[in-house]
Amino acid sequence: EAMDWRGLTPGMQAASWTSWLEADRARGFEPEKPPLMRAALAQLSDEDWYFCWSHHHLLLDGWCLSLVLEELFARYDALEHGGTPALAPVRPYSDYIAWLRGRDRAALDAYWRDTLRGFTTPTALLSSGARETGASPRAVHAAPEHSVAEVRLSSEQSSAIRAAAATHRLTLNTLVQGAWAIVLSRYSGTTDVVFGTTVSGRPSELPGVETMLGVFINTVPVRLDVDEGAPAAAWLADIQARHVEREAFATIPLTDIQKLSDVEAGTPLFDTNVIVMNYRLDERLASGAGAFAISDLRIVDQTDIPLTLQVTPGERMAVELLYDTARFERGAVERMLGHVAHVLAQFADDLTRTVGAIAIVTPAERARLFDVFNATAAPLDARETVLDVWDARVAETPDAVALECDNTRLTYRELNAWAERLATGLRALAPAPLAADTLVAIAFRRSERLVAAILAIWKCGAAYVPVDPDYPEERIRQVIESAAPRIVLRDDGTLDGSLETVFGPSVRFAAVGDVERAGAEAGSRDVPRSRRAEGRDLAYVIFTSGSTGLPKGAMVEHTGMLNHLLAKVEDFALDRASLLVQNASHCFDISVWQCFAALLAGGRTLVYIDALVLDPERFLARVRSDRVTVLEVVPSYLGALLDRAGSAPPLFEDLRLLVVTGETVKPALVARWFALFPAIPMANAYGPTEASDDITHAFMRSAPLTPTVPVGRPLRNFHIYVVDDRMRLCPIGVAGEVCVSGPGVGRGYLNDPGRTAAAFLDDPFRA
């Protein structure tokens, strides 16, 4: 095809050429319909042309490209000068076919069957930059859209890599495959990785094979064990030895290799490929030698492999990733390129270190993880407790309503006075003095008495242990036995006398009425006052279900609890106008902030009893009539509420924020919420009991477009890391285990040093 664009402006010529190339790529080729190549010339001026040569890979591979173009330009030069081109003899492709037919196919099959034995699941890139898709692009007919991200190493870096390879008698291909194996292993979380590699397919034992035109290239699987404990140099030498061995078996088609593997039929063996260019066009073509000069030479390949790493040697080594845009986000691909380059740089620096000691997180990424994502510093006095803030609120607004439960309404002054009386009664009834880190169990149902009792326990300097009186007796016995509290506070009528018989005089069981009477009687006589709780003292111990079935008591200190409450006040903008519902069992950590966050801001806590919470329709009506401003529910309960909400947006006309927690929230549920209440934001709160409840908040004003709902950013004074199984930082977007450090991290598990040592570690990332 010839086009005359001399009448167009340079800008129009460039735009027309771009459009033409896109259309040409979209045309593709159908193997059953020749020709399988096209050529086009667009004349720009008397001296300048665009030239495009398109062909199907069935005709030629990359090696042949330079051979064909060299002959083309040699013939052009000869025509220009009226001579005859000097062309070297070419061995026919049929000789290669004959050689190929003489191969021992049984031996080839046996090699690949042994190599891939036991490998059943293709290596996955567990990254948020890897988009969730249905079928693999190789399972559909439409060609995937690819883009290219590239980084060019400096001359110094390139030279250092070449020098390291030479020193250790390794090839560049070996270093690149090793680097990719490490990156792939860290992304996938497995040390048994498989990726593809593109080989020239030209057997060295066939003389003249380098002059043949035809398809020799092949892509075969590379299976590597990323041995974390091996010295990098020895591990790379083993990769190189395996590569040399593999070359003799690399002529078998990939489709046949697939059938010899244990991977399920129809599932590709690998989704990533590695190419190290060992051929390139004659530099003469781009240097201006001959009859004409090439000013902009581009080679574009189409592939059905989602991700291909290509490294081109040179003074400045080029590292490229060709990626399927439907499968990978560009930002994630660019970070991956940085990881490959970083591993290559460490190879160049020191190959005596172990494979496990090689980091893939770059220094710039590490700084971002530490100094940007974890920029959470906020004021926190380690000597201060909730009681200090509570006392300030009582002094500021003594007659403001602090707490409501059914028909009971208490002001700050009244609630504080009640807590003082209960504290006096607890000190009077305790079989031994209450002091820091001593425990008092609370076996209440949800009510206003719960909040007063917790304040009273803290005023005694002790910590509380929640016990649900409706739990099975065996569970209650386990908790009390593990906690060994001085007193078990119970509602009148809860907990039968059998437990008192079990524990005898070592534990005092007391009904709230008994404590109140003891406090009133002690009011006229001296009862030794205990030291009030301080920041490093225990605030509460919540028992969670252990993996062995036995409950484990997570110990949380006052400083951590206060930090979390202040985070709620700040992030949720709580103030004196805030009305917050307390609807969770006091055996769950979220009950702590539900009880006290509004009180620290001068607002009001509304305690909803079980009967109300268990009736979603009554619950909805009560939230509306109480003019609640902040509400927290678990996603499953939110679903039940939305089932009954109908299409009545005025239902939550006073609500400023909905908080979901405790379970994984699905995007579909978030979408349901915003379909009914588009003006009310939602916060997804996430965190473990062991770290004083939530450690992150994610705020949403619309349903996320991602497959999962994010958990958000760290709360004040928390540092959060995503690490692998060796406590190495995972790159941004790569799946791993969440670790958290900061004042909110609790003391460990009560009377359980083994599980404490396994779960609570010194922060390895901060001095």
C-alpha positions, 0 to 999 in steps of 0.5 A: 500500500502506497500513500502520498501525504506530502500535502499534509502538515507534519502534525497531520502526517503523524496523526494519520500514521498513528491512526493507520498503524492502529487500524493495521494492528486491528486487522491482524492476520487470519492464518488460513487467508494469505498473504500473511504479510503486508507492507506500506509506504507513506511519502511525507516529502521528497526525502522522507517516508514512513514504512511499515512491514507487518507479518504473522509469526508463522512466517518469521521470528525476530532473528529472521527480521534482521536477516530479511532487512539486511538483505532488503537494504543490501539490494536497495543499495545495489539498485541505488549504485547500479551493482549486484548485492553481495549476499551470503549463501542461505541454508534452506529451512527444510534442513531444519525440518528434517533435523527436527523429525529426527529428534527422539520424541519419547525423550523430549516428553519424558524430560518435560513430564519429569520437570513439571511433575507435581506442579498443579497451579500456575504461579499467580501474581497476588497484587492489587495491580493484577485485575480480577478477570474471568477467563485467561486472555488465551481462552478467548478469541479477541486479542488482548490489548497490550502496552509497554512500560520501560526503564533504562538502567544507567551506564554504570548499572549496566556495566556493573551487571555485566561485570558481576555476570562475567566474574561469576561466569554467568550469562545476562539471561541467567541473571534476568531469569533469577531476578524474575523468579525472585520477584514472582516468588515474592508476589505469589507467596510461593517458592515453586515458580513457573514462568515462560522463556522465549528461546531462539530454537536454532540448534547449534549442532546444525551448521548454517542454522543462523542463516535460515529463514523461518520460524524457530522461536519457541516459548517453554516453561521454566520451573525454579525453586527459589531457595531462600537459604542458598547463596545467590551465586550458587543458586544462579549457577544452578539456574544456568545449568538447568538452562543449558540442559533445557536447551536440548529439549526446547523444540517441543511445542508449548501446547504439547508440554502443557498436555504433559503437565499436571495443570488442568487442561485449558489453564495456561501453564504460566501467565508471565514470560521472560525474553532476553534479546540476543539478536538485534538489527544491524547497527548500520540500519539505524546509523545512516550508513548506506543509501538512506538513514533510519531515524525512528525504528520501532518493532511491535509484537503482539502476544497472548501472554498477559505479562512479558519481561524483555531485557535488551542489552546495551550500554544502557540496558533496557528493561521492559514489561509488555502487559495486557491492559485488561489484566494489569494496571500501569502503576503496578507494572511500573512498580514491578519494573522497579523491583526487577531493576532493584534485584538486578542491582543487588546481583551486581552489588553482592552475589554472596548474600542469600536469595532470601536476603535480596529485597525487592522493595526499592528504597523509594518505595520503602520510604513511601511505605514508612513516611507517607502511608504511616505518617500518623503521629498525633499527640498522646500523653502516655500518663493520661487515661480515659478517666482524665478526659472524662473528668474534664467533660464532667466539669465542663458540662455536668448537666448535659445528658451523657447516657440513655437506655430505654427510659433511663437518662443520666447526666454527666454528673449523675453517671459520674456520681453513680460510678463513684458509689460503685467504685466505693462498693467494689473496694469494700467488697473485694476480698483483697485490695484492688490495684493496677492490673487486678481484674473485675469481671462484668457479667451484665446484659447491655444496659446503663449499668454496664457503662457505670460499672466500667467507669467504677472499675477504672476508678478503682485502678483495676481492669474489667473482663466482660462475660456474657451471662447468656454464654454456655456455663462451660464458656463462662467457667473457662473465662473466669478460670483463666482471668481469676478476677477478684470480683464477678459483677452480675445482674440480679438474676444472672449466673446461677449459684453453681459457679460460686460453688466451683470457685469458692472464696477465691472469687467474690460474686456480687450483684450490682445491688449488693455493690451499690448497698456496700457503697452506700454503707461505706460512705459513712466510714473510711474505705481505702481508696485505690490508685486510679488507673494510669496509662500503662495499666490494663484497661480491659481483657477481652476473651476471643475464641482461640484456634484450639477452642480455648478462649484467649484473653487479649490484654489492652492498656489504657494508653492504647484504648485512649488512642483508639477513642481519640481516633474515633473522636477525630476521624468521625468528627464527634462533638457535643451534638453527637448521638452514638448507639451502643448496640454491641455485646460488651464481649466485643471490642467495638463496645468500648468505643461505642460506650465512651467515644461520644462521652469523651467528645461531650456527646451522648451514648444511647444504649440499645438493649438486646430485645431492641437490637434483635428486632431490625424494624424496631431498631430502625424506628428507634434510630430515627426517633432518637435522631442518631448521628453515628451508627455502627453495625456489622455488614450482615445486620446492615443487610437485614436493615436494608431489607426493611428500609424500603425506599424511605431516605428520611429514615436516617435523616439525622445520620451523619455516618454509618460505620461497618465492622466485624465482617468483610463488607462486599461492594454490592452491600455498599452499593445498596446503601448508597442507592438508598442513602447517597448523602450519608458516608460510610466508614469501613473499620478494621482491626484486631482486638489485640490492638485496641480494636480498629487500626484503619478506617476507610471512608466512602461516599460511593460504592467502590469500583474494586472487587473488594472494599478497602480497609483504609489508612492507619489510625493515629499513632499506628504503623501498619506493614504488609509482610511476607512469611519471613517478615519482609516488607511486601511491595505496594499492592502485593498480598501479605500479612498485616502487622501493626505497631504503635501504642494501641498494640496490647500487652499480649494474652493473659497468662499465655506466654507461648501464644503471646510470643508467637503473635506479639513481636518487637517492631523490626522496622522501627528502632 
